[in-house]
Amino acid sequence: MGSSDPDSTLVAAARAGDHDAFAELVRRYQRLVYAVSYRLLRDQTLAEDVTQDAFVRAYLSLDRFRGTSFRAWVLRIAHNAALDQLRSLARHRHVPLEDVPERPEPSSSFGPVEHEGLTAALEAALAALPPDQRAVVLLADVEGLPYDEVAEVLAIPLGTVKSRLARARTRLRVLLEADPRTRELLELSGRLASGEPGSSDLATSTQE
């Protein structure tokens, strides 16, 4: 069993008792599960706990796995666990889910959570989204999962994925346009897209 084996082969081997096969599945998706969990929870310790718990639950439930995508399955387990954590935080702090305070991201043994182009402003905008909208943006736009797999992870219809994503993108744009760190960049991209006179000179000047 190795990195070249498809997930289905690894799952079958893990079901038969091959611990190395399941270890390869963990290696393959641990960073993804942690990244999504962290951006939902905005807490390193909770995200690590959710990640570990998701893989433990997946391992113990392998015989009940009937899906076609192990990635979607373990992400769904992690997503549900993260939502449980958010609800618990909201109850104890007496605040709505979307208002759970953001904590700075410390270093993690799970590896850095880095996505090129995700600026501090975008991170702040993502954190301001309600959890259901944040999850669909993280899965579809940040991690690049196809819509049908996002639907499987979130256990919602494909049409709901598309409508929720549209609302989330609209809200993100409003948040980003209100942030001085990104307003000029958004205005520039609009000018470049429309081909306004002088836009190429402006783009050049921003690169100097």
N, C-alpha and C positions, 0 to 999 in steps of 0.2 A: 504494500500500500504506500502510495506516495502522492506528491503534489500534482502528478499528471492524471490521476484517477478521477473520474467524474464523481459528483456527490452521491449519486445513486449507488455506485459500487462501494463507496466508503460507508454509506448507511447500512447496506446489506452486510458488510463485513463487521461493522460495529454491533449489529444485532446478533451476529454469530459469536460475539465475545472478543473481537479483535480490538483491544484498547488503543493500539497504534492508529487504527483507522479513525476512531473517534477523535483522537488527539490531533489528527490532520484536519478534521472538520473544525475543531476549535481554532487551530492555527489559521485556517483559511478565513474564518468569519469573526474572530474575536475582536479585531480592531473595528470592524464595521459595526458590530453590536454595541461596542463601547462608545463609538462616536455618536451614534443615534441616541443612545441612552443618556450620554452626557449633555447633548444639546436639548434633550427634553427636560432633564432634571437640573442642569446647571450646577451640579455638585459632584466632585470627583469620587468621593467615597461612596455615595449612593449609586453612581453609575457603575463603579467597579462591582459593587454588591449585586446590582441587577444583572450585569454581564455574567458573573460567575453563577448566579442562581439560574439564569436562563439556560446555560449549558448543562448544569446539573439536572434541571427539569427535563431538558431535551434527552439527555442520556437515559434517565429513568423511564422515559415515555417512548423510547424508540419503537417498541412493539406496537404502539398505537399510532405511529406516524403513517398517514395515508396520503399525504400530499405529494406533489410532484417536485417541489422545491424545498430543500432543507433550509436554504438561506431565508426564504420567506417564513418558514415555520419557526425558526429560532428567533427571528426578528419579531414575529408576532408574540412569542412568549415574553421577550424582553419588553416590548411595547406595553403589553398588559401589566407587567410588573412595574414598569415606570409609572404608568397611570395610577396604580395602587399607591405608589410612593407619593405622587403629587396630591392625591386625595388625602392621604394621611397628613402631609405637610399642611394642606389647606385647613384641615380640621383642627390641628394643634395650634396653628397660628391665626385662625379665624380670618383668613383672607381668601379671595377667589383664586382659582387655579392659576389664572394668567398673571396674578399679582404676587406669586411666590417670589421672594427676593432672589436676585441673581448674585452668585458668588463668583469671585475671580477664579480662573482656571489654573490650578497648580500643575506641576509635572505629574505624570502618571506612569506607573509600571506597564500600563497597557499600550504605551506609545503616544506620541503627540497626535492631537486631533487637528489636522491641518487640511485645508482645502484652498487651493489657489484661488484668489479673487474674493474670498470671504473676508472682507475688511471688518474692522471693529464696529463700524456703523451697521453693516449687514448683520453681524452677530447680535448687536443690540436690537435690531429690528426683528430678527427671528425670535429673540427671547420675549418680545412684546406680543407675539401672536398667541392666541388661545392654543392650548395643547393639541387639539384636533387639527387645526390648520398648520401648526408648526410641524407635526408629524408628517403630514402629506408633502410639505415642502422639503423636509429633510430627506425623505425617501425618494421622491421623484426628481427634485431639482439638485439637491446636494449630492446624494449618493447615486443618482442616475438609474434607479430601478424602473423597469417598464411599468406602465399604469396597471396592467393586470396583476403584476406581482405586488404592487402597492395595495391594491384592493384585497389581495389575499392576506397580506400582513395585517391590515387594519380591519379585516372582516367587514368590509363595506362594499356595496355594488360599484362597478366600474364607473357608472355615471356619477355617483357621489364623489368618487376620487376626482373626476374632472371638474365638477362644480365647486368642490371644496378648494381645489388647487387654484381655480380662477379667482375665488374670493380672497384666498391667502396672498396671491400675487398682487392683487389690487391693493390690499392693505399694506403689503410690504412696500410697494411703490409710494404710497402716501407717507409712510413712516420715513422712507429714505429721502423723499423730497423735502421733508421737514427737518432733516438733519443737515447742518451746514457742512459736515464732512463729505457728504455725497451729492449735495445739490448741484454744485458746479459740474461735477462729472456727468450727472444725468442730463443737465442742460447741454453739455458738449456733445454727448452721444446723440441727443435729439437733433442737434444742428448738423452733425456729420451724416446722420441717416437721411436728413432732408436735403442735404447738399447746399446748405445756405452759403452765400458768398463769404469768404474769409474763414470758413470753418476749418479748412486744411491748415491755414496759418496758425489758427488757435490750437489745433491739435499738436502742431510742431512745437509751439511755445511751451506746451505743458510737458513735453518730453525733455526739454532742455534743463 
